[in-house]
Amino acid sequence: MTNATSNKYPAKAHAAKLAAHLAPLNPSYSSATIYLEAQKTRLLEDNDEPEPFRQRRPFFYLSGVPLPDCSLIYHIPTSTLTLFLPPLDPDSVIWSDLIPRKPRPPLRSLKYRLYITTKSRRSASLARSNRDMPHHQNPYEIALLRHANEITTAGHTAVLRSLQSKKNERELEAIFTERCIALGAPKQAYHGIFGSGTNAATLHYVHNDKPLEGKLNILVDAAAEYDCYCADVTRTMPLSGTFSPETRAIYAIVYKMQSECLGMLKAGVQWEEVHVRAHEVAVEGLLEVGILRGGSKEEILSRRTSVAFFPHGLGHYLGMDTHDVGGKPNYGDQDTMFRYLRVRGKLPEGCVVTVEPGVYFCRFIIEPYLKDEKHKGFIDESVLERYWDVGGVRIEDDILITKDGYENLTTAPKRIEEMEKIIDGDS
């Protein structure tokens, strides 16, 4: 594992970046002071236990402090950053730490309670400014994302090794979580998805408590959070140790979808074009296996029939939040192919984006297409019947965009041969 936090935390560099972003928005901001609060300590309702703590990302970005009840100010004219710690309550010392832990890493997304003050303007919410900030990770942030991915890889590999000895989805979730905690990441980046069989057709399946017996595959979408930075990784695994012919065919399609999209990536690429290429490959593959029929690739794409099988966007920005800011999605888009695309426009150099194509067999989504005159002629129901038990296949990696290409930060096994070897104990 790399030592992701060996360098000094760049709090002032992050504050200067924010100030530079604010400067063209309002002339008075050049003389402003930014005031920001940490997350407050809150008790569970009707209980004397605190709620699980999650630091406000804006505060962590400008401080690197993982403590509640703090605040800070940044005086833009003098580039002075001041941190205020809460007073120590002597009565609480017997219950908690006396000295706060040493602050560590950064933040990027600015979402919650961020105010600036000037002589003429008491306060202004910067929520809109937050959404428009350029999405660019500095080397310190990339190191944290890389380390979160290393821990996540260990978790996915441990799940592969445990597949044939476990009986329930929750046991595999426990295996993954144990590895993350043991390797220094006690928090998950998001609620993990451990969906076996047809549960994998639910994009954000959260129950993780169903038996594995009789199921073909399990879709594992789970990742570690390390010092407030998130990985986001999905793998689809054969529960028996070997993919069925139907799953293998769909997995090959999704693997090609991702590979072709990765080959397009570099700074300045139009994300919508990459997303369209994923749909093109999906249609080509589904035509080949016979699920789609009765029309050309272009005709099926123009009708948007592929959305029945690939209903979500290709990916999203990644940073301190799993779905990080800056993507400028348009959820009101009337074009169903783009409605759930969380990133729009050109990818900037230095951003980290997920590439997560998938093909799913969700009855709730597909069955209306089978009754729709616009789509039903393109779907062969007799062939489709063989694929319902596949559930869903998704492959997701975290990608750093560079000037002339990309770097894949995710190293979790995804080639079929490699996964099957690990499941069988050969690696």
C-alpha positions as CSV (number, residue, x, y, z in Angstrom):
1,M,0.0,0.0,0.0
2,T,1.2,3.5,-0.7
3,N,1.6,6.1,2.0
4,A,-1.1,8.5,0.8
5,T,-0.6,11.1,3.5
6,S,3.1,11.4,3.8
7,N,3.1,15.0,2.5
8,K,1.9,18.0,4.4
9,Y,-1.8,18.6,4.0
10,P,-2.4,21.5,1.5
11,A,-5.0,23.5,3.3
12,K,-3.8,26.9,2.2
13,A,-3.4,25.7,-1.4
14,H,-7.1,24.7,-1.4
15,A,-8.2,28.0,0.2
16,A,-6.2,29.9,-2.5
17,K,-7.9,27.8,-5.2
18,L,-11.3,28.6,-3.8
19,A,-10.4,32.3,-3.6
20,A,-9.3,32.3,-7.2
21,H,-12.6,30.7,-8.2
22,L,-14.6,33.3,-6.3
23,A,-12.7,36.4,-7.6
24,P,-14.4,36.8,-11.0
25,L,-17.8,36.2,-9.5
26,N,-18.0,39.4,-7.6
27,P,-15.4,42.2,-7.2
28,S,-16.1,42.5,-3.4
29,Y,-15.0,38.9,-2.9
30,S,-11.3,39.9,-3.2
31,S,-11.6,41.6,0.2
32,A,-13.9,39.0,1.7
33,T,-13.5,36.5,4.6
34,I,-14.7,33.0,4.2
35,Y,-16.3,31.4,7.3
36,L,-17.0,27.7,7.5
37,E,-18.3,25.3,10.1
38,A,-17.5,21.7,10.8
39,Q,-20.2,19.1,11.3
40,K,-21.9,19.5,14.7
41,T,-22.1,16.8,17.3
42,R,-25.7,15.5,17.2
43,L,-27.3,12.9,19.4
44,L,-29.5,10.1,18.2
45,E,-33.2,10.9,18.8
46,D,-34.3,9.8,22.2
47,N,-30.8,8.6,23.0
48,D,-27.5,9.8,24.6
49,E,-25.4,8.3,21.8
50,P,-24.0,10.5,19.1
51,E,-25.0,10.1,15.5
52,P,-22.3,8.5,13.3
53,F,-19.9,11.4,12.4
54,R,-19.3,12.4,8.8
55,Q,-17.3,15.6,8.4
56,R,-18.7,18.3,6.2
57,R,-16.7,18.1,3.0
58,P,-16.3,21.9,2.5
59,F,-14.7,22.2,6.0
60,F,-12.4,19.2,5.4
61,Y,-11.3,20.7,2.1
62,L,-10.0,23.9,3.8
63,S,-8.8,22.3,7.0
64,G,-8.1,18.5,6.8
65,V,-9.6,18.3,10.3
66,P,-11.8,15.3,11.0
67,L,-13.3,16.8,14.2
68,P,-16.8,18.0,15.0
69,D,-17.8,21.4,16.3
70,C,-14.8,23.3,14.8
71,S,-14.9,26.4,12.6
72,L,-12.5,28.3,10.4
73,I,-12.0,31.6,8.7
74,Y,-10.0,32.4,5.6
75,H,-9.1,36.1,5.1
76,I,-8.7,36.4,1.3
77,P,-6.7,39.7,1.2
78,T,-3.9,38.3,3.5
79,S,-4.3,34.6,2.7
80,T,-4.6,33.9,6.4
81,L,-6.3,30.6,7.4
82,T,-7.4,30.3,11.1
83,L,-8.8,27.2,12.7
84,F,-11.0,27.4,15.8
85,L,-11.3,24.2,18.0
86,P,-14.1,23.8,20.5
87,P,-13.4,24.4,24.2
88,L,-12.4,21.3,26.1
89,D,-15.0,20.0,28.5
90,P,-13.1,18.5,31.5
91,D,-16.1,16.4,32.4
92,S,-15.9,14.7,29.0
93,V,-12.3,13.7,29.2
94,I,-13.1,10.5,31.1
95,W,-15.3,9.5,28.1
96,S,-13.3,10.6,25.1
97,D,-9.9,11.7,23.9
98,L,-8.2,14.6,25.6
99,I,-6.2,15.8,22.6
100,P,-7.6,15.9,19.1
101,R,-5.9,13.7,16.5
102,K,-3.5,15.4,14.1
103,P,-5.4,16.8,11.1
104,R,-4.7,15.0,7.8
105,P,-6.0,15.3,4.1
106,P,-8.2,17.6,1.9
107,L,-11.6,18.3,0.4
108,R,-12.8,19.4,-3.0
109,S,-16.5,19.7,-3.1
110,L,-18.1,22.7,-1.5
111,K,-21.7,22.0,-0.8
112,Y,-23.1,22.8,2.6
113,R,-22.8,25.8,4.9
114,L,-20.2,28.1,3.3
115,Y,-20.5,31.8,3.7
116,I,-18.4,34.8,2.8
117,T,-18.6,38.1,4.5
118,T,-17.7,41.6,3.2
119,K,-18.4,45.1,4.5
120,S,-21.3,45.5,2.1
121,R,-22.6,42.0,2.2
122,R,-23.1,40.1,5.4
123,S,-23.3,36.6,3.9
124,A,-23.8,34.7,0.7
125,S,-24.4,31.1,0.0
126,L,-22.0,29.5,-2.4
127,A,-24.0,26.5,-3.3
128,R,-24.2,27.5,-6.9
129,S,-20.5,28.4,-7.0
130,N,-19.8,24.9,-5.6
131,R,-21.5,23.2,-8.5
132,D,-19.6,25.2,-11.0
133,M,-16.1,24.7,-9.6
134,P,-13.7,23.0,-12.0
135,H,-13.3,19.4,-11.2
136,H,-9.6,18.9,-10.9
137,Q,-7.7,16.7,-8.4
138,N,-4.3,17.7,-7.2
139,P,-1.5,15.2,-6.6
140,Y,-2.4,14.9,-2.8
141,E,-6.0,14.1,-3.6
142,I,-5.1,11.6,-6.3
143,A,-2.8,9.9,-3.8
144,L,-5.8,9.5,-1.4
145,L,-8.0,8.2,-4.2
146,R,-5.4,5.7,-5.3
147,H,-5.0,4.5,-1.7
148,A,-8.8,4.1,-1.3
149,N,-8.7,2.0,-4.5
150,E,-5.9,-0.2,-3.2
151,I,-7.9,-1.0,-0.1
152,T,-11.0,-1.5,-2.2
153,T,-9.1,-4.0,-4.4
154,A,-8.1,-6.0,-1.3
155,G,-11.8,-6.1,-0.3
156,H,-13.0,-7.3,-3.7
157,T,-10.3,-9.9,-3.9
158,A,-11.2,-11.2,-0.4
159,V,-14.8,-11.5,-1.6
160,L,-13.7,-13.5,-4.6
161,R,-11.8,-15.9,-2.4
162,S,-14.8,-16.4,-0.1
163,L,-17.6,-16.9,-2.7
164,Q,-17.9,-20.6,-2.5
165,S,-17.8,-20.9,1.3
166,K,-20.6,-18.3,2.1
167,K,-24.3,-18.7,2.1
168,N,-25.8,-15.2,2.3
169,E,-25.1,-11.8,0.7
170,R,-24.5,-10.3,4.2
171,E,-21.5,-12.7,4.8
172,L,-19.8,-11.3,1.7
173,E,-20.5,-7.7,2.8
174,A,-18.9,-8.6,6.1
175,I,-15.8,-10.0,4.3
176,F,-15.4,-6.8,2.3
177,T,-16.0,-4.5,5.3
178,E,-13.5,-6.4,7.5
179,R,-10.7,-6.0,4.9
180,C,-11.3,-2.2,4.6
181,I,-11.3,-1.7,8.4
182,A,-8.2,-3.9,8.8
183,L,-6.4,-1.8,6.2
184,G,-7.2,1.5,7.7
185,A,-10.5,2.5,6.1
186,P,-13.2,2.2,8.8
187,K,-15.8,4.0,6.7
188,Q,-17.3,2.9,3.5
189,A,-17.5,5.3,0.6
190,Y,-21.3,4.5,0.3
191,H,-23.7,1.7,1.3
192,G,-22.3,-1.3,-0.5
193,I,-24.3,-3.3,-3.0
194,F,-24.1,-7.1,-2.7
195,G,-26.8,-8.2,-5.1
196,S,-27.0,-11.9,-6.0
197,G,-29.1,-13.3,-8.8
198,T,-31.9,-11.1,-10.0
199,N,-31.1,-8.6,-7.2
200,A,-28.2,-7.4,-9.4
201,A,-30.8,-5.9,-11.7
202,T,-31.6,-3.3,-9.1
203,L,-29.1,-0.5,-9.6
204,H,-28.9,0.5,-6.0
205,Y,-29.9,-2.7,-4.2
206,V,-29.3,-2.2,-0.5
207,H,-30.8,-5.2,1.4
208,N,-27.7,-7.5,1.2
209,D,-29.5,-10.2,3.1
210,K,-30.6,-12.8,0.6
211,P,-29.4,-16.5,0.3
212,L,-26.9,-17.2,-2.4
213,E,-28.1,-20.7,-3.1
214,G,-29.3,-21.3,-6.6
215,K,-28.0,-17.9,-7.9
216,L,-25.7,-17.5,-10.9
217,N,-23.8,-14.4,-9.9
218,I,-23.3,-11.6,-7.4
219,L,-22.8,-8.0,-8.3
220,V,-20.6,-6.2,-5.8
221,D,-20.6,-2.4,-5.9
222,A,-18.6,-1.5,-2.8
223,A,-15.6,0.7,-2.0
224,A,-13.5,2.2,0.8
225,E,-13.4,5.8,1.9
226,Y,-9.9,6.9,3.0
227,D,-9.5,10.2,4.8
228,C,-12.7,11.5,3.2
229,Y,-11.8,10.4,-0.3
230,C,-13.9,7.8,-2.0
231,A,-13.3,4.9,-4.3
232,D,-16.2,3.5,-6.3
233,V,-15.7,0.0,-7.8
234,T,-18.1,-2.6,-9.2
235,R,-17.4,-6.2,-10.1
236,T,-19.7,-9.0,-11.2
237,M,-18.6,-12.5,-9.9
238,P,-19.7,-16.1,-10.6
239,L,-21.0,-17.7,-7.4
240,S,-20.2,-21.2,-8.7
241,G,-16.6,-20.2,-9.7
242,T,-17.5,-20.3,-13.4
243,F,-19.8,-18.0,-15.4
244,S,-22.8,-19.6,-17.1
245,P,-22.8,-19.3,-20.9
246,E,-25.4,-16.6,-20.7
247,T,-23.6,-14.6,-18.1
248,R,-20.3,-15.0,-19.9
249,A,-21.8,-13.6,-23.1
250,I,-23.2,-10.5,-21.3
251,Y,-20.0,-10.0,-19.3
252,A,-18.1,-10.0,-22.6
253,I,-20.4,-7.3,-23.9
254,V,-20.0,-5.1,-20.8
255,Y,-16.2,-5.7,-20.8
256,K,-16.0,-4.5,-24.4
257,M,-18.3,-1.5,-23.6
258,Q,-15.8,-0.4,-20.9
259,S,-12.7,-1.1,-23.0
260,E,-13.9,0.9,-25.9
261,C,-14.9,3.8,-23.7
262,L,-11.6,3.8,-22.0
263,G,-9.9,4.0,-25.3
264,M,-11.6,7.3,-26.0
265,L,-10.6,9.0,-22.8
266,K,-8.3,12.0,-22.6
267,A,-8.6,15.6,-21.6
268,G,-11.2,17.4,-23.7
269,V,-13.2,14.4,-24.8
270,Q,-16.9,15.0,-24.9
271,W,-18.4,12.7,-22.3
272,E,-21.7,12.4,-24.1
273,E,-19.9,10.9,-27.1
274,V,-18.2,8.3,-24.8
275,H,-21.6,7.4,-23.4
276,V,-23.1,7.0,-26.8
277,R,-20.2,4.6,-27.7
278,A,-21.1,2.5,-24.7
279,H,-24.7,2.2,-26.1
280,E,-23.4,1.3,-29.5
281,V,-21.3,-1.5,-28.2
282,A,-24.2,-2.7,-26.1
283,V,-26.5,-2.9,-29.1
284,E,-23.9,-4.6,-31.2
285,G,-23.5,-7.3,-28.5
286,L,-27.2,-7.8,-27.8
287,L,-27.8,-8.2,-31.5
288,E,-25.1,-10.8,-31.7
289,V,-26.6,-12.9,-28.9
290,G,-30.1,-12.5,-30.3
291,I,-31.8,-10.5,-27.6
292,L,-32.1,-7.6,-30.0
293,R,-33.3,-8.2,-33.5
294,G,-35.3,-6.8,-36.4
295,G,-33.4,-3.6,-37.1
296,S,-30.0,-2.0,-37.7
297,K,-27.8,-0.8,-34.9
298,E,-28.5,2.8,-35.9
299,E,-32.3,2.2,-35.9
300,I,-32.3,0.6,-32.5
301,L,-30.1,3.4,-31.1
302,S,-32.4,6.1,-32.6
303,R,-35.4,4.4,-30.9
304,R,-33.5,4.3,-27.6
305,T,-34.4,0.7,-27.1
306,S,-30.9,0.0,-25.6
307,V,-32.0,2.1,-22.6
308,A,-34.1,-0.8,-21.5
309,F,-30.9,-2.8,-20.8
310,F,-28.5,0.1,-20.0
311,P,-30.7,2.7,-18.2
312,H,-28.1,4.7,-16.3
313,G,-25.3,7.1,-17.2
314,L,-21.8,5.9,-18.0
315,G,-20.2,7.4,-14.9
316,H,-19.7,10.4,-12.6
317,Y,-17.0,12.5,-11.1
318,L,-15.3,11.1,-8.0
319,G,-13.6,12.8,-5.0
320,M,-14.8,13.5,-1.5
321,D,-18.3,12.4,-2.5
322,T,-19.0,9.3,-4.5
323,H,-21.2,11.4,-6.8
324,D,-18.9,14.4,-6.7
325,V,-19.8,17.9,-7.8
326,G,-19.1,19.6,-11.1
327,G,-20.9,17.2,-13.5
328,K,-23.8,19.5,-14.4
329,P,-26.3,16.7,-15.1
330,N,-29.6,17.5,-16.7
331,Y,-32.2,15.2,-15.1
332,G,-34.9,16.9,-17.1
333,D,-33.5,15.9,-20.4
334,Q,-36.2,14.4,-22.6
335,D,-33.8,12.1,-24.3
336,T,-33.8,8.9,-22.2
337,M,-30.3,8.0,-23.2
338,F,-28.9,11.1,-21.5
339,R,-31.4,11.7,-18.7
340,Y,-29.3,10.0,-16.0
341,L,-25.9,11.0,-17.3
342,R,-24.3,12.6,-14.3
343,V,-21.5,14.3,-16.2
344,R,-22.1,16.6,-19.2
345,G,-19.6,18.3,-21.4
346,K,-15.8,17.9,-21.9
347,L,-13.7,16.1,-19.3
348,P,-10.9,18.3,-17.9
349,E,-7.3,17.2,-17.3
350,G,-6.8,16.0,-13.7
351,C,-10.4,15.0,-13.1
352,V,-11.3,11.5,-11.8
353,V,-14.4,9.9,-13.3
354,T,-16.0,6.5,-13.0
355,V,-16.5,4.4,-16.1
356,E,-19.2,1.9,-15.2
357,P,-21.2,0.4,-18.2
358,G,-23.7,-2.3,-17.5
359,V,-26.3,-4.6,-19.0
360,Y,-29.3,-5.5,-16.8
361,F,-32.4,-7.7,-17.0
362,C,-34.8,-5.9,-14.8
363,R,-38.4,-6.9,-15.4
364,F,-39.8,-3.6,-14.1
365,I,-37.8,-1.7,-16.7
366,I,-37.9,-4.1,-19.6
367,E,-41.5,-5.4,-19.6
368,P,-43.0,-2.0,-20.6
369,Y,-40.7,-2.0,-23.6
370,L,-42.1,-5.4,-24.6
371,K,-45.6,-3.9,-24.8
372,D,-44.5,-0.6,-26.5
373,E,-45.0,-0.6,-30.3
374,K,-41.9,1.6,-30.6
375,H,-39.6,-1.1,-29.0
376,K,-41.2,-4.5,-28.9
377,G,-40.3,-5.5,-32.5
378,F,-36.6,-5.1,-31.6
379,I,-36.6,-7.5,-28.6
380,D,-36.8,-11.3,-29.0
381,E,-38.7,-12.4,-25.9
382,S,-37.9,-16.1,-26.4
383,V,-34.2,-15.4,-26.3
384,L,-34.6,-12.8,-23.5
385,E,-36.2,-15.5,-21.3
386,R,-32.8,-17.3,-21.0
387,Y,-31.2,-14.2,-19.5
388,W,-33.5,-13.1,-16.7
389,D,-31.4,-15.0,-14.1
390,V,-28.2,-13.2,-15.1
391,G,-29.7,-10.3,-13.2
392,G,-27.2,-7.6,-14.2
393,V,-23.6,-7.2,-15.1
394,R,-21.7,-4.0,-14.3
395,I,-17.9,-3.3,-14.4
396,E,-16.8,0.0,-12.8
397,D,-13.3,1.5,-12.5
398,D,-12.0,4.9,-11.3
399,I,-10.2,6.8,-14.0
400,L,-7.8,9.7,-13.8
401,I,-8.0,11.8,-17.0
402,T,-4.6,13.0,-18.3
403,K,-3.6,15.3,-21.1
404,D,-3.2,12.6,-23.7
405,G,-5.1,9.7,-22.2
406,Y,-5.9,8.2,-18.8
407,E,-4.7,6.3,-15.8
408,N,-6.9,3.5,-14.3
409,L,-6.7,3.9,-10.5
410,T,-8.6,0.6,-10.0
411,T,-6.7,-2.7,-9.9
412,A,-9.4,-5.1,-8.7
413,P,-9.5,-8.2,-10.8
414,K,-12.0,-8.1,-13.7
415,R,-10.8,-10.4,-16.4
416,I,-12.9,-13.6,-16.3
417,E,-9.9,-15.9,-16.2
418,E,-8.3,-14.0,-13.4
419,M,-11.4,-13.9,-11.3
420,E,-12.1,-17.7,-11.8
421,K,-8.5,-18.5,-10.8
422,I,-8.9,-16.5,-7.5
423,I,-12.2,-18.1,-6.7
424,D,-10.7,-21.6,-7.3
425,G,-7.8,-20.7,-5.0
426,D,-5.1,-20.7,-7.7
427,S,-4.1,-17.1,-7.0
